[in-house]
Amino acid sequence: QVQLVESGGGLVQPGGSLRLSCAASGFTFSSYAMNWYRQAPGKERELVASITNILRKTNYADPVKGRFAISRDDAKNTAYLQMNSLKPEDTGVYYCNARGTQTTYWGQGAQVTVSS
């Protein structure tokens, strides 16, 4: 059974930090690129950060460049999203995504709320 389970979300003040984790099981994690998406209330889901397998090339959406960092630990079948200098506009549900050559998996999402 394929599972992607996000954790680490919550409420944080502007300027604060959070680290999201995505624990994967049921598929060959090291063969998949990993992505983090987010969806703010009333908006479409958007790609925030991605990391390829093997070469671990990373890419970021412009609004989070310099503040967020994506990483992966293939030995633990886990991907991470370190989020620093958080802003209210970073509020939303963050989804973990695994993309292979023929299949894509999604997690259930983790709520991140940035508010004073």
N, C-alpha and C positions, 0 to 999 in steps of 0.2 A: 504493500500500500504506500503510495507516494504521499509524502507530507512535507510541507514547508511551514514552519511555526515561527512567527515573529515574536519577539519579546523586547522589553526595554523602553517601551513608550511611556508617556505620562505627561504630567503638567510641569512646565518649567517657566521660569521668568525670562523675559527678554535678556539676551546676552549670555544665557546659560548654555549648558551642554547636555546632550543625551547620546547614548550609544545603543543603536538597535542591533539585535542579533536575529539571524534567520537560520534555524536548525533544520537541515534537510535529511530525509530518509526515504528509502524505497527506490532510489535510482542512483546512477553513477555520477555523483556530484562533480567529480573532477572533469567530466566531459561536457559540462554545461557552463555557458556564460551566466553570470549572475547580475541581476538588475534590481534597483530599488525605484519604485514608482510612488507617487503620492497623489491624493485626491482631496482637494479642499472643498468645503461645502459649496454646492452650486456650480462647481467647475469640473472640467473633464480630468481624467487621470493623466498625469504627465510623468515622463521619465526623468528621474532625478540624477541617477548615477549608474554606471555599469562597469563591470570588470570581466575581461575575457578569461577563459581557462588557458592553461599552459603559459602564455606570455604575460598574463595578468595585466593587460593594457586597460587603463581606466579612462573614463570619459564622464564629464559632468555637465549638467544643465547650467546655463549662464548664471541664474539667480543664486546658485549654491557654490560656485567656484571659489576656492580659497577658504571656504568654511566647512564643507563636508568632505569626508574621506571614506571611500569604499575599500574594503579589503576582504580577503577570504582565507580560510584555513582548511585546506582540503583534507588534512588528517582528522579534523573534527567535523567535516561536512557542514561547515558553518560559514555564512557570510555576515559581514558587519557593515554598519553605516555609522561612522562617528560624525556627530553634528555639533558644531561649535558656533558661538556667536549667533544663537538662534534669534529669529525675528518673529513677530506675530504672524507675518505672511507665510511662515513655514508651517503653520497649523494645518493639520489634515490627517487623513488615514494613510499610513505608509505601508506599501505592499512589497513583499519580496517576490521576485520572479526568476525562474530558472528557464533558460532558453537553450534548447539543443538543436540539432540539425532538423529534426522532424517533430519534436514535441516541446511543449511549453507548460510549465506548472506555475501555479500561483499560491501564495499564502493567504491567510484569512484577513490580514491587516492588523496594524497596531496604531492606536490613536496617539498623536502627538499634539499637544496644546501648548502654545507659547503665549502666556498672558501674565500680566502683573496683578 
